[in-house]
Amino acid sequence: MSTKSKNIVVCVSMAIIVFGFCVLFLLLPKGAFLDSERREPARFPALTLESVMKDGLEYGDSFMKQFDDNYTPDNFPFREAFRKIKSWVGANVFLQKDKDGVYVVDGVAAEMQETIDESSIAHAADRITFVYEQYLKDKGIKPYISIIPDKGYWLSEQNGYLSMDYDVFIEKMLDSVDFAEYINIKDSLEAGDYYKSDTHWNQEYLLDIAKLLVDGMGGDHNSVYVKNELDVPFYGVYAGRAPKPLASETITYYTNENMANVTVFNYEKNRPGAIYDMELAHGKDAYDMFLGGEVSKLTIENPNAKTDKELVIFRDSFGRSIIPLLIDDYAKITVVDTRYQVPQILLMGVDFEKADVLFLYSTIVLNASAEMK
């Protein structure tokens, strides 16, 4: 075959590929959810004269910028298949140890947390201090704080991956909120207490952590539970991002007789809630079954509690799976997440007089605390 013929074949083949994918992009239905990333795909950007006239390189809200950077990558034909091929080639051909900061050690996926963000610690401390000074200080209430390390604490540095110094991070955070009494749960955790394919810890291994928290606040936690298993496979947030395939997992959750008698109220949706939401358990993210997913405020009332004490707990998503294990010890638990609403609104009507107050946050959130209000 002559050089000219080869060039023609290459050009025609390339044109077919480019044109073919263009047609597929236009004709194929767009996905409603990106399972591997646990999020909705970017929607078609607003097509207005103003958005079109903006310089796409300079303005993040220009039509072309949003179309090129968000809409097209999220809706590209066979996107998930190409992502899997890229991951396989990266891990097996180029021997990459991580993919966009996500790595796998003995079947456990984690994400590198390289840098301590001093400004984030300061912001988180400021938000916690605001609650203390506005609602607790004048009442003589000393709050508690407990910090949940990312599982990279046990995996990163030990396996040659970049890692921040988690001990220094926790020390800096505690120094910034020295009015709170620290409950150390870090030394009772290990990497195996977390889901292998997800950021969150696994309730199956948190019975001792629940006792540490309750006893650390002056209680005596000795509850008995029945172990249950969810009948759907669980793939965590790293399942679609890891450089190696990750096996499905089983979500375990604990129940007892007292849980059947509690009343849960979801203030965000203004309706009764559930300790374990079985509809969400069979949805896109089974971890949302714990306390109904991301909700800014819940109350849990237990008529059969061991005491008449109450608990006000400020938490992120990690708190959702351990709070059910605290129910026996409190007549009422108020669950607050200030990432979704300001405390001035969330704390309206909350009585702190006979309540323990606990700030329970993960290093993941504290090191990226901009959403805390």
ZATORSE-187953 format. One record per residue (C-alpha): residue in three letters; chain; x, y, z. Coordinates in nm, 4 decimals. Example, Ala and Ser with C-alpha at 12.3 -4.5 7.8 and 13.67 -1.06 7.14 Angstrom:
! ZATORSE-187953
<site ALA,A,<1.2300,-0.4500,0.7800>> <site SER,A,<1.3670,-0.1060,0.7140>> 
***
This chain:
! ZATORSE-187953
<site MET,A,<0.0000,0.0000,0.0000>> <site SER,A,<0.1351,0.3387,-0.0958>> <site THR,A,<0.2016,0.6144,0.1558>> <site LYS,A,<-0.0821,0.8151,0.0098>> <site SER,A,<-0.3243,0.5260,0.0520>> <site LYS,A,<-0.2126,0.4734,0.4101>> <site ASN,A,<-0.2697,0.8407,0.4866>> <site ILE,A,<-0.6155,0.8259,0.3352>> <site VAL,A,<-0.7042,0.5174,0.5422>> <site VAL,A,<-0.5793,0.6839,0.8601>> <site CYS,A,<-0.7681,1.0074,0.7899>> <site VAL,A,<-1.0914,0.8291,0.6977>> <site SER,A,<-1.0678,0.5995,1.0017>> <site MET,A,<-1.0089,0.8961,1.2291>> <site ALA,A,<-1.2988,1.0858,1.0768>> <site ILE,A,<-1.5283,0.7854,1.1266>> <site ILE,A,<-1.4229,0.7526,1.4900>> <site VAL,A,<-1.4645,1.1232,1.5668>> <site PHE,A,<-1.7912,1.1572,1.3757>> <site GLY,A,<-1.9219,0.8291,1.5177>> <site PHE,A,<-1.8642,0.9328,1.8770>> <site CYS,A,<-2.0154,1.2711,1.8030>> <site VAL,A,<-2.3329,1.1032,1.6753>> <site LEU,A,<-2.3402,0.8668,1.9728>> <site PHE,A,<-2.2936,1.1602,2.2091>> <site LEU,A,<-2.5948,1.3333,2.0562>> <site LEU,A,<-2.8217,1.0293,2.0289>> <site LEU,A,<-2.7504,0.8121,2.3308>> <site PRO,A,<-2.9609,0.8837,2.6423>> <site LYS,A,<-2.7741,1.0624,2.9170>> <site GLY,A,<-2.7301,0.8795,3.2460>> <site ALA,A,<-2.9265,0.9909,3.5498>> <site PHE,A,<-2.6549,0.8867,3.7923>> <site LEU,A,<-2.2819,0.8086,3.7872>> <site ASP,A,<-2.2723,0.4920,3.9950>> <site SER,A,<-1.8938,0.4748,4.0204>> <site GLU,A,<-1.8706,0.8298,4.1574>> <site ARG,A,<-2.1986,0.8334,4.3484>> <site ARG,A,<-2.3168,1.1610,4.1999>> <site GLU,A,<-2.5390,1.2986,3.9277>> <site PRO,A,<-2.3704,1.3930,3.5987>> <site ALA,A,<-2.3337,1.7558,3.5004>> <site ARG,A,<-2.6396,1.8955,3.3268>> <site PHE,A,<-2.6398,2.0804,2.9972>> <site PRO,A,<-2.5215,2.4347,3.0790>> <site ALA,A,<-2.7452,2.7354,3.0441>> <site LEU,A,<-2.7392,2.8576,2.6841>> <site THR,A,<-2.7715,3.2336,2.6998>> <site LEU,A,<-2.6180,3.5211,2.5062>> <site GLU,A,<-2.4211,3.6232,2.8149>> <site SER,A,<-2.2797,3.2738,2.8800>> <site VAL,A,<-2.1829,3.2284,2.5142>> <site MET,A,<-2.0121,3.5662,2.4875>> <site LYS,A,<-1.7922,3.5090,2.7921>> <site ASP,A,<-1.4354,3.3949,2.7407>> <site GLY,A,<-1.4418,3.0241,2.8245>> <site LEU,A,<-1.0848,3.0249,2.9527>> <site GLU,A,<-1.1422,3.3170,3.1850>> <site TYR,A,<-1.4926,3.2633,3.3181>> <site GLY,A,<-1.5877,2.9395,3.4931>> <site ASP,A,<-1.9581,3.0001,3.4273>> <site SER,A,<-1.9216,3.0492,3.0514>> <site PHE,A,<-2.1161,2.8092,2.8293>> <site MET,A,<-1.8077,2.6587,2.6611>> <site LYS,A,<-1.6173,2.6189,2.9880>> <site GLN,A,<-1.9025,2.4278,3.1488>> <site PHE,A,<-1.9704,2.2299,2.8310>> <site ASP,A,<-1.6037,2.1249,2.7864>> <site ASP,A,<-1.5049,2.0700,3.1487>> <site ASN,A,<-1.8239,1.9286,3.2996>> <site TYR,A,<-2.1026,1.8263,3.0638>> <site THR,A,<-1.8972,1.6489,2.7959>> <site PRO,A,<-1.6766,1.4362,3.0279>> <site ASP,A,<-1.9741,1.3330,3.2424>> <site ASN,A,<-2.1896,1.2287,2.9455>> <site PHE,A,<-1.9319,1.0834,2.7048>> <site PRO,A,<-2.0471,0.7577,2.5355>> <site PHE,A,<-1.9380,0.4424,2.7219>> <site ARG,A,<-1.7788,0.6584,2.9875>> <site GLU,A,<-1.7670,0.3892,3.2565>> <site ALA,A,<-1.6128,0.1317,3.0214>> <site PHE,A,<-1.3367,0.3737,2.9210>> <site ARG,A,<-1.2731,0.4587,3.2864>> <site LYS,A,<-1.2279,0.0893,3.3692>> <site ILE,A,<-0.9931,0.0406,3.0742>> <site LYS,A,<-0.7879,0.3416,3.1832>> <site SER,A,<-0.7653,0.2093,3.5389>> <site TRP,A,<-0.6599,-0.1368,3.4229>> <site VAL,A,<-0.3935,-0.0022,3.1871>> <site GLY,A,<-0.2604,0.2349,3.4513>> <site ALA,A,<-0.2313,-0.0392,3.7138>> <site ASN,A,<-0.1150,-0.3288,3.4957>> <site VAL,A,<0.0768,-0.1687,3.2091>> <site PHE,A,<0.2213,0.1494,3.3581>> <site LEU,A,<0.2292,0.0006,3.7130>> <site GLN,A,<0.0781,0.3108,3.8690>> <site LYS,A,<0.0433,0.2752,4.2466>> <site ASP,A,<-0.2497,0.5149,4.2685>> <site LYS,A,<-0.5167,0.6712,4.0526>> <site ASP,A,<-0.5823,1.0395,4.1178>> <site GLY,A,<-0.4665,0.9933,4.4755>> <site VAL,A,<-0.6676,0.6767,4.5443>> <site TYR,A,<-0.4652,0.3633,4.6205>> <site VAL,A,<-0.5350,0.0046,4.7269>> <site VAL,A,<-0.3529,-0.1941,4.9949>> <site ASP,A,<-0.4560,-0.5579,5.0432>> <site GLY,A,<-0.7970,-0.4891,4.8927>> <site VAL,A,<-0.8569,-0.1756,5.1025>> <site ALA,A,<-0.8896,0.1552,4.9159>> <site ALA,A,<-0.7960,0.4918,5.0632>> <site GLU,A,<-0.7190,0.8402,4.9386>> <site MET,A,<-0.3997,1.0275,5.0076>> <site GLN,A,<-0.4391,1.3175,5.2487>> <site GLU,A,<-0.1068,1.4932,5.2006>> <site THR,A,<-0.1299,1.8347,5.3608>> <site ILE,A,<-0.2577,1.9787,5.6851>> <site ASP,A,<-0.4741,2.2772,5.5933>> <site GLU,A,<-0.4133,2.5249,5.8750>> <site SER,A,<-0.6846,2.7592,5.7504>> <site SER,A,<-0.9357,2.4744,5.7510>> <site ILE,A,<-0.8495,2.3838,6.1085>> <site ALA,A,<-0.8929,2.7500,6.2027>> <site HIS,A,<-1.2334,2.7667,6.0321>> <site ALA,A,<-1.3566,2.4454,6.1933>> <site ALA,A,<-1.2360,2.5645,6.5333>> <site ASP,A,<-1.4078,2.8983,6.4804>> <site ARG,A,<-1.7411,2.7267,6.4060>> <site ILE,A,<-1.7121,2.4999,6.7098>> <site THR,A,<-1.6098,2.7939,6.9281>> <site PHE,A,<-1.9134,2.9910,6.8092>> <site VAL,A,<-2.1468,2.7176,6.9326>> <site TYR,A,<-1.9626,2.6972,7.2643>> <site GLU,A,<-1.9687,3.0700,7.3312>> <site GLN,A,<-2.3265,3.1263,7.2148>> <site TYR,A,<-2.4988,2.8270,7.3721>> <site LEU,A,<-2.2781,2.6524,7.6279>> <site LYS,A,<-2.0265,2.8796,7.8007>> <site ASP,A,<-2.2696,3.0859,8.0077>> <site LYS,A,<-2.4507,2.7699,8.1180>> <site GLY,A,<-2.1266,2.6185,8.2453>> <site ILE,A,<-2.1502,2.3294,7.9989>> <site LYS,A,<-1.8183,2.1721,7.8987>> <site PRO,A,<-1.8533,1.9997,7.5610>> <site TYR,A,<-1.6713,1.6909,7.4438>> <site ILE,A,<-1.4871,1.6431,7.1184>> <site SER,A,<-1.3761,1.3293,6.9402>> <site ILE,A,<-1.1934,1.3079,6.6070>> <site ILE,A,<-1.2179,1.0205,6.3597>> <site PRO,A,<-0.8996,0.9649,6.1589>> <site ASP,A,<-0.9198,0.8761,5.7932>> <site LYS,A,<-0.8122,0.5130,5.7402>> <site GLY,A,<-0.5061,0.6481,5.5617>> <site TYR,A,<-0.3705,0.6986,5.9147>> <site TRP,A,<-0.2930,0.3263,5.9159>> <site LEU,A,<-0.2287,0.2748,5.5445>> <site SER,A,<-0.0564,0.5680,5.3726>> <site GLU,A,<0.2882,0.6253,5.5161>> <site GLN,A,<0.3341,0.2612,5.6107>> <site ASN,A,<0.2938,0.1603,5.2446>> <site GLY,A,<0.4949,0.4392,5.0836>> <site TYR,A,<0.2158,0.6838,5.0043>> <site LEU,A,<0.2139,1.0535,5.0800>> <site SER,A,<0.0433,1.1308,5.4076>> <site MET,A,<-0.0088,1.4179,5.6450>> <site ASP,A,<0.0852,1.3685,6.0102>> <site TYR,A,<-0.2516,1.2790,6.1608>> <site ASP,A,<-0.1252,1.3030,6.5183>> <site VAL,A,<-0.0050,1.6582,6.4568>> <site PHE,A,<-0.3365,1.7395,6.2867>> <site ILE,A,<-0.5394,1.6193,6.5851>> <site GLU,A,<-0.3108,1.8040,6.8270>> <site LYS,A,<-0.3544,2.1291,6.6338>> <site MET,A,<-0.7309,2.0844,6.6263>> <site LEU,A,<-0.7510,2.0158,6.9999>> <site ASP,A,<-0.5286,2.3148,7.0820>> <site SER,A,<-0.7762,2.5331,6.8898>> <site VAL,A,<-1.0755,2.4168,7.0973>> <site ASP,A,<-0.9128,2.3674,7.4363>> <site PHE,A,<-1.2437,2.4319,7.6133>> <site ALA,A,<-1.3673,2.0881,7.4977>> <site GLU,A,<-1.2773,1.7604,7.6685>> <site TYR,A,<-1.1160,1.5153,7.4289>> <site ILE,A,<-1.2392,1.1565,7.4010>> <site ASN,A,<-0.9664,0.9555,7.2304>> <site ILE,A,<-1.1108,0.6912,6.9989>> <site LYS,A,<-0.8181,0.6927,6.7559>> <site ASP,A,<-0.6158,0.4444,6.9571>> <site SER,A,<-0.9039,0.1952,6.9521>> <site LEU,A,<-0.9529,0.2067,6.5759>> <site GLU,A,<-0.7694,0.0369,6.2899>> <site ALA,A,<-0.7986,0.0274,5.9111>> <site GLY,A,<-1.0134,-0.2857,5.9269>> <site ASP,A,<-1.2863,-0.0912,6.1087>> <site TYR,A,<-1.3662,0.0935,5.7850>> <site TYR,A,<-1.5354,-0.0247,5.4673>> <site LYS,A,<-1.2782,-0.1429,5.2170>> <site SER,A,<-1.4334,0.0485,4.9277>> <site ASP,A,<-1.5580,0.3558,5.1122>> <site THR,A,<-1.4392,0.6426,5.3318>> <site HIS,A,<-1.6719,0.5592,5.6217>> <site TRP,A,<-1.6205,0.3354,5.9193>> <site ASN,A,<-1.8208,0.0136,5.9446>> <site GLN,A,<-2.0837,-0.0082,6.2198>> <site GLU,A,<-2.0024,-0.3770,6.2623>> <site TYR,A,<-1.6791,-0.2790,6.4388>> <site LEU,A,<-1.7979,0.0229,6.6383>> <site LEU,A,<-1.9428,-0.1347,6.9532>> <site ASP,A,<-1.6281,-0.0570,7.1508>> <site ILE,A,<-1.6172,0.2960,7.0083>> <site ALA,A,<-1.9765,0.3574,7.1223>> <site LYS,A,<-1.8784,0.2498,7.4735>> <site LEU,A,<-1.5749,0.4795,7.4686>> <site LEU,A,<-1.7923,0.7767,7.3753>> <site VAL,A,<-2.0717,0.7126,7.6258>> <site ASP,A,<-1.8375,0.6234,7.9110>> <site GLY,A,<-1.6189,0.9226,7.8230>> <site MET,A,<-1.9212,1.1465,7.8794>> <site GLY,A,<-1.9879,0.9952,8.2216>> <site GLY,A,<-2.2246,0.7163,8.1216>> <site ASP,A,<-2.2084,0.3390,8.1425>> <site HIS,A,<-2.2686,0.1811,7.8039>> <site ASN,A,<-2.3461,-0.1911,7.8199>> <site SER,A,<-2.6127,-0.2430,7.5541>> <site VAL,A,<-2.6774,-0.5738,7.3792>> <site TYR,A,<-2.7582,-0.5898,7.0079>> <site VAL,A,<-2.8660,-0.8251,6.7348>> <site LYS,A,<-2.6448,-0.8272,6.4259>> <site ASN,A,<-2.8174,-0.7871,6.0873>> <site GLU,A,<-2.6883,-0.7890,5.7308>> <site LEU,A,<-2.8239,-0.5898,5.4398>> <site ASP,A,<-2.9262,-0.8103,5.1488>> <site VAL,A,<-2.7737,-0.5915,4.8759>> <site PRO,A,<-2.4042,-0.5661,4.7781>> <site PHE,A,<-2.2358,-0.2429,4.8797>> <site TYR,A,<-1.9851,-0.0615,4.6609>> <site GLY,A,<-1.8366,0.2426,4.8296>> <site VAL,A,<-1.7203,0.5756,4.6926>> <site TYR,A,<-1.3812,0.4331,4.5913>> <site ALA,A,<-1.5259,0.1456,4.3876>> <site GLY,A,<-1.5217,0.3478,4.0672>> <site ARG,A,<-1.2058,0.5450,4.1432>> <site ALA,A,<-0.9596,0.2840,4.2625>> <site PRO,A,<-0.6733,0.1667,4.0357>> <site LYS,A,<-0.7748,-0.1948,4.1000>> <site PRO,A,<-1.1177,-0.3632,4.1074>> <site LEU,A,<-1.2754,-0.3775,4.4516>> <site ALA,A,<-1.5037,-0.6541,4.5717>> <site SER,A,<-1.8535,-0.5801,4.6936>> <site GLU,A,<-1.9129,-0.5602,5.0676>> <site THR,A,<-2.1988,-0.6330,5.3037>> <site ILE,A,<-2.3413,-0.3622,5.5263>> <site THR,A,<-2.3947,-0.4835,5.8813>> <site TYR,A,<-2.6202,-0.3008,6.1246>> <site TYR,A,<-2.7249,-0.3583,6.4855>> <site THR,A,<-3.0715,-0.3514,6.6378>> <site ASN,A,<-3.2285,-0.4205,6.9762>> <site GLU,A,<-3.5707,-0.3977,7.1411>> <site ASN,A,<-3.5311,-0.0331,7.2438>> <site MET,A,<-3.4742,0.0777,6.8854>> <site ALA,A,<-3.8192,-0.0481,6.7928>> <site ASN,A,<-3.9756,0.1989,7.0357>> <site VAL,A,<-3.7860,0.5180,6.9533>> <site THR,A,<-3.9304,0.8130,6.7664>> <site VAL,A,<-3.7197,0.9787,6.4977>> <site PHE,A,<-3.8124,1.3168,6.3511>> <site ASN,A,<-3.6509,1.4673,6.0428>> <site TYR,A,<-3.6701,1.8468,6.0718>> <site GLU,A,<-3.5336,1.9046,5.7241>> <site LYS,A,<-3.8216,1.7134,5.5650>> <site ASN,A,<-4.0668,1.7910,5.8493>> <site ARG,A,<-4.1734,1.4304,5.8880>> <site PRO,A,<-4.0912,1.1171,6.0910>> <site GLY,A,<-3.7611,0.9524,6.0080>> <site ALA,A,<-3.5979,0.6163,6.0735>> <site ILE,A,<-3.2875,0.4823,6.2411>> <site TYR,A,<-3.2317,0.2569,5.9419>> <site ASP,A,<-3.4062,0.3672,5.6230>> <site MET,A,<-3.4564,0.0502,5.4192>> <site GLU,A,<-3.5711,0.2399,5.1118>> <site LEU,A,<-3.2380,0.4225,5.0991>> <site ALA,A,<-3.0579,0.0971,5.1790>> <site HIS,A,<-3.1660,-0.0265,4.8371>> <site GLY,A,<-3.0819,0.3012,4.6635>> <site LYS,A,<-2.7695,0.4379,4.4980>> <site ASP,A,<-2.5698,0.4669,4.8204>> <site ALA,A,<-2.6613,0.2049,5.0790>> <site TYR,A,<-2.4723,0.3927,5.3529>> <site ASP,A,<-2.7539,0.6491,5.3387>> <site MET,A,<-2.9677,0.3957,5.5261>> <site PHE,A,<-2.8103,0.5210,5.8494>> <site LEU,A,<-3.0419,0.7943,5.9869>> <site GLY,A,<-3.1801,0.8711,5.6418>> <site GLY,A,<-2.8682,1.0066,5.4743>> <site GLU,A,<-2.7437,1.3641,5.4811>> <site VAL,A,<-2.9868,1.5554,5.7014>> <site SER,A,<-2.9162,1.8806,5.8846>> <site LYS,A,<-3.1230,1.8040,6.1972>> <site LEU,A,<-3.2839,1.5001,6.3561>> <site THR,A,<-3.4186,1.4163,6.6986>> <site ILE,A,<-3.4328,1.0645,6.8399>> <site GLU,A,<-3.6485,1.0089,7.1491>> <site ASN,A,<-3.6259,0.6903,7.3509>> <site PRO,A,<-3.8939,0.6309,7.6179>> <site ASN,A,<-3.7014,0.3297,7.7501>> <site ALA,A,<-3.3630,0.4983,7.7911>> <site LYS,A,<-3.1471,0.4089,8.0924>> <site THR,A,<-3.1413,0.7745,8.2030>> <site ASP,A,<-3.3277,1.0980,8.1431>> <site LYS,A,<-3.0130,1.2573,8.0002>> <site GLU,A,<-3.0038,1.4103,7.6545>> <site LEU,A,<-2.7294,1.4311,7.3953>> <site VAL,A,<-2.6671,1.7050,7.1402>> <site ILE,A,<-2.4220,1.5783,6.8806>> <site PHE,A,<-2.2613,1.7838,6.6061>> <site ARG,A,<-2.1434,1.5451,6.3373>> <site ASP,A,<-2.0590,1.4749,5.9745>> <site SER,A,<-2.1553,1.1622,5.7787>> <site PHE,A,<-1.9401,0.9354,5.9982>> <site GLY,A,<-2.1696,1.0079,6.2909>> <site ARG,A,<-2.4713,0.8593,6.1190>> <site SER,A,<-2.3607,0.4984,6.1683>> <site ILE,A,<-2.2539,0.5248,6.5331>> <site ILE,A,<-2.5430,0.7337,6.6684>> <site PRO,A,<-2.7833,0.4332,6.6613>> <site LEU,A,<-2.5479,0.2631,6.9091>> <site LEU,A,<-2.5894,0.5530,7.1559>> <site ILE,A,<-2.9692,0.5459,7.1686>> <site ASP,A,<-3.0034,0.3252,7.4784>> <site ASP,A,<-2.8113,0.5759,7.6908>> <site TYR,A,<-3.0133,0.8916,7.6190>> <site ALA,A,<-3.3795,0.9848,7.6453>> <site LYS,A,<-3.3317,1.2268,7.3588>> <site ILE,A,<-3.0589,1.2769,7.1015>> <site THR,A,<-3.0485,1.5897,6.8866>> <site VAL,A,<-2.8370,1.5328,6.5761>> <site VAL,A,<-2.7004,1.8423,6.4033>> <site ASP,A,<-2.4940,1.8860,6.0860>> <site THR,A,<-2.3918,2.2486,6.0377>> <site ARG,A,<-2.2626,2.1844,5.6853>> <site TYR,A,<-2.6190,2.2289,5.5610>> <site GLN,A,<-2.7634,2.5012,5.7838>> <site VAL,A,<-2.6411,2.7636,6.0283>> <site PRO,A,<-2.6440,2.6678,6.3984>> <site GLN,A,<-2.8659,2.9663,6.4846>> <site ILE,A,<-3.1483,2.7879,6.3005>> <site LEU,A,<-3.0594,2.4279,6.3818>> <site LEU,A,<-3.0322,2.4935,6.7559>> <site MET,A,<-3.3636,2.6756,6.7933>> <site GLY,A,<-3.5582,2.5061,7.0716>> <site VAL,A,<-3.2673,2.2856,7.1830>> <site ASP,A,<-3.2394,2.2559,7.5619>> <site PHE,A,<-2.8774,2.2171,7.6691>> <site GLU,A,<-2.9413,2.2216,8.0454>> <site LYS,A,<-2.9280,1.8443,8.1009>> <site ALA,A,<-2.7541,1.7482,7.7813>> <site ASP,A,<-2.4130,1.6117,7.6994>> <site VAL,A,<-2.2698,1.7949,7.4000>> <site LEU,A,<-2.0378,1.6112,7.1614>> <site PHE,A,<-1.8545,1.7346,6.8538>> <site LEU,A,<-1.7756,1.4252,6.6469>> <site TYR,A,<-1.5936,1.4965,6.3209>> <site SER,A,<-1.3657,1.3139,6.0813>> <site THR,A,<-1.0258,1.4467,5.9801>> <site ILE,A,<-1.1579,1.4461,5.6225>> <site VAL,A,<-1.4148,1.7148,5.7049>> <site LEU,A,<-1.1991,1.9081,5.9506>> <site ASN,A,<-0.9244,1.9354,5.6888>> <site ALA,A,<-1.1748,2.0670,5.4323>> <site SER,A,<-1.4142,2.2529,5.6591>> <site ALA,A,<-1.5349,2.5332,5.4319>> <site GLU,A,<-1.8898,2.3916,5.4367>> <site MET,A,<-1.9170,2.4142,5.8156>> <site LYS,A,<-2.1442,2.7076,5.8940>> 
***
